[in-house]
Amino acid sequence: MSAIDYSERIPNNVNLSEDRALQRALEHWQPNYLQWWRDMGPDGAMNHDVYLRTAINVTPEGWANFGHVKMPDYRWGIFLAQQEPDRKVNFGESRGTVAWQEVPGEHRANLRRMIVTQGDTEPASVEQQRHLGLTAPSNYDLRNLFQINVEEGRHLWAMVYLLHKYFGRDGREEAEALLQRNSGDQDKPRILEAFNEETPDWLAFYMFTYFTDRDGKFQLNALSESGFDPLSRTCRFMLTEEAHHMFVGESGIARVINRTCQIMKEFGIEDPEQVRAKGVIDLPTIQRYLNFHFSVTIDLFGADQSSNAAAFYSSGLKGRYEETRRDDDHMLKNQHYRILEVVNGALVEKEVPMLNSLNEVLRDDFIRDSVAGVGRWNRVIEKAGLAFRLVTPHKAFNRHIGSFADFRISPDGNLISEAEWEANLRNWLPSETDRLFVASLMGRVIEPGKMANWIAPPPVGINRQPIDFEYVRFN
């Protein structure tokens, strides 16, 4: 089942032609999807020939086939990772039983909710990034943006397939609604607030792909542990594509930092205004963008204590990150976890049942992974001989979900007054002035091999191509 049939109207490796009712339903959805892509996909880019990676099968050798293609002609479809023989449910009350190939009736509502929530994030990020192609810093970066966009579109297809195949009329209605909501729409916004935020410039885009796509990595990994095998297989293939999105973010920020450090050393300057005057992004502004995107993203993991998360785990629907590599009983009934709460004006640790704190477990896994990448950015600064260091803020900073939403907490984790918060806000989060400055740098550069002044070139090209390869051809 690893081969993908590209003769089909909807490329797939799920034998779609053998289920005529499902095939007709998805073919009915397809024109609506293509209309959404034309209306809400990359602005003004439908006729470009883009050097895109397309899966021809789901084996390690076949999922990355490169060639120039117009994005509306990209072969979106339904690709599931290969089935594991005799796969079992690996956690919760059903641990050790055979993984489900159909939706258990008692879990139907929760599974549908999880799939819809994940599915809603995929088109949302395309909508958020719709106009970025008009200000791309290079031909190379423009291609990376478009690669991410088409893969998010295919991830939407993955979730829509599950809704259509396993959830009947409810699933079909939910699939239609995924195209009716739009990021930032006042009447029909996307489900999760982070996906209603604007991504107005490329510094925000790199931060989004580093932090928010990393949330996707952890959520998809947890869903890939699901006892519902079709969901597991879908997410396992999606994870192969998610890695590139995070690479774009991490390498993009590293290149921004590299260029800033070059200018600072060349001219012997450190004052942010002097750095800005040279047309590059000063390090404190990068820190403020980091603070914003980190804090918005960790809200995506939900409340620190959640009965829903406990129910999803006990039911075998959603595991922990790398569940099968953990050395415990995978039931967690008698295990505990330490979380933070505010007591008498200070943050203190409290021990709670682990089942109820699984959102926090996943959030902490994400934070450890994020901090490692920030350390790699700091090595770029350190190599330049500069003293400045980027840091991830405290996880209670700038929270809008969970127990910290009602408190003002500084980036170093101190509870502060509203007045102190307001007095320091410009130092901690991007101001309108910051955003206007970054926006002022966003002139489009599309000649192969050329880079905008504010970003360094990448060390290597895509798929062993040279940096000055024509990744996007304009027609």
Sequence and secondary structure as in RCSB ss.txt:
>XXXX:A:sequence
MSAIDYSERIPNNVNLSEDRALQRALEHWQPNYLQWWRDMGPDGAMNHDVYLRTAINVTPEGWANFGHVKMPDYR
WGIFLAQQEPDRKVNFGESRGTVAWQEVPGEHRANLRRMIVTQGDTEPASVEQQRHLGLTAPSNYDLRNLFQINV
EEGRHLWAMVYLLHKYFGRDGREEAEALLQRNSGDQDKPRILEAFNEETPDWLAFYMFTYFTDRDGKFQLNALSE
SGFDPLSRTCRFMLTEEAHHMFVGESGIARVINRTCQIMKEFGIEDPEQVRAKGVIDLPTIQRYLNFHFSVTIDL
FGADQSSNAAAFYSSGLKGRYEETRRDDDHMLKNQHYRILEVVNGALVEKEVPMLNSLNEVLRDDFIRDSVAGVG
RWNRVIEKAGLAFRLVTPHKAFNRHIGSFADFRISPDGNLISEAEWEANLRNWLPSETDRLFVASLMGRVIEPGK
MANWIAPPPVGINRQPIDFEYVRFN
>XXXX:A:secstr
  B BTTSSS BSS GGG HHHHHHHHHHHHHHHHHHHHHSSTT TT EEEEEE SBSSTTTS EEEEEEGGG  
  B      TT B  SSTTTTSB BSS  GGGHHHHHHHHHHHHHHHHHHHHHTTTGGGG S HHHHHHHHHHHH
HHHHHHHHHHHHHHHHSHHHHHHHHHHHHH  TT SSS  SSGGGGS   SHHHHHHIIIIIHHHHHHHHHHHHT
 SBHHHHHHHHHHHHHHHHHHHHHHHHHHHHHHHHHHHHHHHT   HHHHHHTTS  HHHHHHHHHHHHHHHHHT
T  SS HHHHHHHHTTSS  TTGGGS S SS TT EEEEEEEETTEEEEEEEEGGGGHHHHHHHHHHHHHHHHHH
HHHHHHHHTT         TTTT  SSTTTTSEE TTS EE HHHHHHHHHHHS  HHHHHHHHHT     STT 
  TTS   SS GGG  TTS SEE  
